[in-house]
């Protein structure tokens, strides 16, 4: 079946899928393989973040509400009531997240194919490969390395897909309302998903050029943009207002991470963002192999060049505006932050822009190729040039598949990089566990030897503490950070692993100055770093 044989505008979306039923199994298999390439290891082995041991002890995570993640908080409360712990029961929850990713990738592939009139299996698989970058990337993985986010990620990405899909398939008022409701649920899981929505709707929306029989009137474009931006604006304002209302009602306290209108702070943040772009486009801010992002840039530029060469019928002006706005939306929130934090997970939408741009360009290229191959011969002059036309189509096909091969190479290398980061986390987790168990064993030995009961523990760092273990490579914000160095989680890790029930207490300056002042250890030495006074253990971290 040729792609040009299906006019998606004359068919409903579900009618289009029914016509593609012979490809559904293959597309599900492709989506599953692509997602599992990046996330299989997280499902197979338990892992822990800097927040995990705190949540094992107490799942009343009001900081979710403080940060506007109301859906995430409600999901956590429901699971807690059902006796399900986000960390200890992470494996089935991670399976749920993987299924959500697979379904989202599968659905988005059909939505893009529907808008571009694509129906052959090779075309669907190429689009599927490009869209996998929305999920298979090191920034989303960094988010998933917090095992407690699994259920939030499952719901958030699923409802983002539904929100974008509804508005991409049709701009009817029912779809607009449905899209708004779904997006409200999605950004209540994580606000970065708003950038995903804009990238999908604005960049993917450029495919309406291909599926439109009316020649892509400006009025249709404006209506689609107004709907998308209005939905995004309403959800963004709602997210801010609900936090302010909860603070005013005394349900939560101000987290101190809100927006600022100070011009100086905003300019400093903007400079930080511009510097960040250099690190981002070299090695994804330290999370990918050096120069890897240069390959992605070559792929993006190559896709644009091929689309221009083939004179695709996508609107260049609309695509440029869509990419610019979506890219800005992926980072703009950082300009308004009181205390800028350029964490990988907060910039996940960067990858949505890249995946959507590549998928949209490939859709336009594939559609143009099929239309060229099926264009009827009208006169003798064209007949005389059929050989040149065939050669041109053949050359373009070679370029198309060369570009697809480069994308495949990048996806595979990214997956390898993700596995490397996962292994690095397992190494750090194992060293943290050994450290915590050694401390708990030392406490138990002291209690057994002296008969004194230790009820409290005070933990403080030495003069030059190590934030990561020497045997690990990746360190970015909380990724790679030693859990033992996190004040709200280290004593809970010692309690959980050692079977203790110690209360955290302040490490007094007098004790520190008397026993540990100016000390700087390079290795663990509990004989010197752990002392006992009355009912309190004093631990200094090297």
Secondary structure by P-SEA (a helix, b strand, c coil): ccccccccccccaaaaaaaaccaaaaaaaaaaaaaaaccaaaaabbbbccaaaaaaacccccccccccaaaaaaaaaaaaaaccccccaaaaaaaaaaaaaaaaaaaaaaaaaaaaccccaaaaaaaaaaaccccccaaaaaaaccccaaaaaaaaaaaaaaaaaaaaacccaaaaaaaaaaaaaaaaacccaaaaaaaaaacccccccccccccccaaaaaaaaaaaaaaaaaaaaaaaaaaaaaaaacccccccccccccaaaaaaaaaaaaaaaaaaacccccccccaaaaaaaaaaaaaaaaaaaacccccaaaaaaaaaaaaaaaccccccccccccccccccaaaaaaaaaaaaaaaaaaaaaaaaaacccccaaaaaaaaaaaaaaaaaaaaaaaaaaaaaaaaaaaaaaaaaaaaaaaaaaaaaaaaaaaaaaaaaaaaaaccccccbbbbbbccccccccccccccccccccccccccccaaaaaaaaaccbbbbbbbcaaaaaacccccccccccccccccccccbbbbbcc
